[in-house]
């Protein structure tokens, strides 16, 4: 299992793409990857399940999409 905290913060476009490609390969090989990120595009590229945390009392404007989990 690989755990990452904001892995794309401060990365240029080339490094971002290399990181996404590398992590996609790890996922294809069966490695579990957990990433804490604000980068929605990064999450989309890697796929999987997204857990979105909100402050108490926060009202979501949209319904959760398939494959995404909303936590209180």
Secondary structure, 3 states (H helix, E strand, C coil): CEEEECCCCCCCHHHHHHHHHHHHHHHHCCCCEEEECCCHHHHHHHCCCEEEECCCCCCCCCCCCCCEEEEC
